[in-house]
Amino acid sequence: MWHSGCFLDATGKRKRAYSKGAILTCKETTRLICEYLEGRLGPGVTRDVTWHLARCKDCRLVLDAARKTLRSILVSYFNSGSDPMPRKSEVG
């Protein structure tokens, strides 16, 4: 059942994340987007995130924004030759 961008089971409760075949909520999905883009998730979680993204327009918007941000950082890095992320010693 679909409700406000989140999946609920037949009783109206959200399914637990990260169990085999779990249905992720929007909150859980958006928290995993960076790791998803970097390919750092296990195959089961990757499948669950992909499944959610295929069905949720709002989470796809978050994914697109993350992709654009990452692309912008990489373009800036390669064009300037400098590190786009400040080192801990450079942050006050």
C-alpha positions as CSV (number, residue, x, y, z in Angstrom):
1,M,0.0,0.0,0.0
2,W,1.3,3.4,-0.9
3,H,0.8,6.3,1.5
4,S,2.4,9.8,1.2
5,G,5.5,8.5,-0.5
6,C,6.0,5.6,1.9
7,F,5.1,2.0,1.8
8,L,2.9,0.4,4.5
9,D,2.0,-3.2,5.1
10,A,-1.6,-4.5,5.2
11,T,-1.9,-3.4,8.8
12,G,-0.7,0.2,8.1
13,K,2.7,-0.3,9.7
14,R,5.9,0.4,7.8
15,K,8.0,-2.6,7.0
16,R,11.4,-2.9,8.7
17,A,14.3,-1.7,6.5
18,Y,17.3,-3.8,5.5
19,S,15.7,-7.2,6.0
20,K,15.5,-9.4,3.0
21,G,13.0,-7.9,0.5
22,A,12.3,-5.0,2.8
23,I,10.3,-2.1,1.5
24,L,12.2,1.1,2.3
25,T,10.4,4.3,3.4
26,C,11.2,7.6,1.7
27,K,13.3,8.7,4.8
28,E,15.3,5.5,4.7
29,T,15.8,5.8,0.9
30,T,17.0,9.4,1.0
31,R,19.5,8.6,3.8
32,L,21.0,5.9,1.5
33,I,21.2,7.9,-1.7
34,C,24.9,9.0,-1.5
35,E,26.0,5.5,-0.7
36,Y,23.8,4.3,-3.6
37,L,25.4,6.7,-6.0
38,E,28.8,5.6,-4.8
39,G,28.1,1.9,-5.2
40,R,28.8,1.3,-1.5
41,L,25.5,-0.6,-0.7
42,G,25.2,-4.4,-0.6
43,P,23.2,-6.0,-3.4
44,G,20.1,-6.5,-1.4
45,V,19.9,-2.9,-0.2
46,T,20.8,-1.6,-3.7
47,R,17.8,-3.6,-5.0
48,D,15.5,-2.2,-2.4
49,V,16.6,1.4,-3.0
50,T,16.3,0.9,-6.8
51,W,12.8,-0.6,-6.3
52,H,11.7,2.4,-4.2
53,L,13.2,4.9,-6.6
54,A,11.4,3.3,-9.5
55,R,8.1,4.0,-7.7
56,C,8.6,7.3,-5.9
57,K,8.8,10.6,-7.7
58,D,9.9,12.6,-4.6
59,C,12.8,10.3,-3.9
60,R,13.9,10.5,-7.6
61,L,14.0,14.3,-7.3
62,V,16.4,13.9,-4.3
63,L,18.5,11.4,-6.3
64,D,18.6,13.8,-9.3
65,A,19.7,16.7,-7.0
66,A,22.4,14.5,-5.4
67,R,23.7,13.5,-8.9
68,K,23.8,17.2,-10.0
69,T,25.6,18.2,-6.8
70,L,28.2,15.4,-7.1
71,R,28.7,16.2,-10.8
72,S,29.2,19.9,-10.0
73,I,31.8,19.0,-7.4
74,L,33.6,16.7,-9.7
75,V,33.6,19.2,-12.6
76,S,34.9,21.9,-10.3
77,Y,37.6,19.6,-9.0
78,F,38.8,18.6,-12.5
79,N,38.6,22.1,-13.9
80,S,40.4,23.8,-11.0
81,G,43.0,21.1,-10.1
82,S,42.3,21.7,-6.4
83,D,40.6,19.6,-3.8
84,P,36.8,20.4,-3.8
85,M,36.5,19.3,-0.2
86,P,38.3,21.2,2.5
87,R,40.6,19.3,4.8
88,K,39.9,19.1,8.5
89,S,42.9,21.4,9.2
90,E,41.3,24.1,6.8
91,V,37.9,24.1,8.5
92,G,37.7,26.4,11.5
